[in-house]
């Protein structure tokens, strides 16, 4: 198919989390983590160790780091990412 006639993929990039279906949002997040390219994805052992550290941290609240604002499960999933506070 010619690129000029191909239907563009429509992706909503203007939604706020509060406007989204919470269940679908988190399902999408876990799907994103599961489908990360293997060359950037942290090994499962590293991922789980990182999350274990986050679970002991006072900044963790409802899956989010109150210090840097990230969703810790997303940050921990990428092997090159680091904790903003050098905890992992």
C-alpha positions as CSV (number, residue, x, y, z in Angstrom):
1,X,0.0,0.0,0.0
2,X,1.3,3.5,-0.8
3,X,2.2,5.5,2.2
4,X,0.1,8.4,0.9
5,X,-3.1,6.3,0.8
6,X,-2.4,4.5,4.1
7,X,-4.8,5.3,6.9
8,X,-3.0,7.1,9.7
9,X,-3.1,5.4,13.1
10,X,-4.9,7.6,15.5
11,X,-3.5,7.7,19.0
12,X,-4.9,9.9,21.8
13,X,-2.0,11.8,23.3
14,X,-4.0,14.5,25.0
15,X,-5.8,12.5,27.7
16,X,-5.2,13.1,31.4
17,X,-5.0,10.0,33.6
18,X,-8.1,11.2,35.5
19,X,-10.0,11.1,32.2
20,X,-9.0,7.6,31.3
21,X,-10.5,4.3,32.3
22,X,-8.2,3.3,35.2
23,X,-8.4,-0.4,34.5
24,X,-7.5,0.0,30.8
25,X,-4.8,2.5,31.6
26,X,-3.0,0.0,33.9
27,X,-3.6,-2.9,31.5
28,X,-1.9,-0.7,28.7
29,X,1.0,0.0,31.0
30,X,1.6,-3.6,31.7
31,X,1.3,-4.5,28.1
32,X,3.9,-1.8,27.3
33,X,6.3,-3.3,29.8
34,X,5.8,-6.8,28.5
35,X,6.5,-5.7,24.9
36,X,9.6,-3.6,25.6
37,X,12.5,-4.5,23.2
38,X,14.7,-7.1,24.8
39,X,17.8,-4.9,24.3
40,X,16.4,-2.2,26.6
41,X,14.4,-4.3,29.0
42,X,15.8,-5.0,32.4
43,X,16.2,-8.7,33.2
44,X,13.4,-9.9,35.4
45,X,15.7,-10.5,38.4
46,X,16.9,-6.8,38.2
47,X,13.3,-5.6,37.7
48,X,12.1,-7.5,40.7
49,X,15.0,-6.3,42.9
50,X,14.3,-2.7,41.9
51,X,10.7,-3.0,42.8
52,X,11.6,-4.6,46.1
53,X,13.7,-1.6,46.9
54,X,10.9,0.8,45.9
55,X,8.4,-1.1,48.2
56,X,10.6,-0.2,51.2
57,X,10.9,3.5,50.1
58,X,9.0,6.2,51.9
59,X,8.5,8.0,48.6
60,X,6.4,5.2,47.1
61,X,2.7,5.9,47.0
62,X,0.1,4.1,44.9
63,X,2.8,2.9,42.4
64,X,4.3,6.3,41.9
65,X,7.5,7.8,43.3
66,X,6.5,11.0,45.0
67,X,10.1,12.3,44.7
68,X,10.5,12.1,40.9
69,X,6.9,11.5,39.7
70,X,7.6,8.3,37.8
71,X,5.5,5.1,37.9
72,X,8.1,2.9,39.5
73,X,7.1,-0.2,37.5
74,X,7.8,1.6,34.3
75,X,11.1,3.1,35.4
76,X,12.3,-0.2,36.8
77,X,11.5,-2.1,33.5
78,X,14.2,-0.3,31.5
79,X,17.7,-1.5,32.2
80,X,19.4,1.9,31.7
81,X,17.1,3.7,34.1
82,X,18.3,4.5,37.6
83,X,16.6,5.6,40.8
84,X,16.7,9.4,41.2
85,X,18.0,8.8,44.7
86,X,20.5,6.1,43.9
87,X,18.7,3.4,45.7
88,X,19.1,1.1,42.6
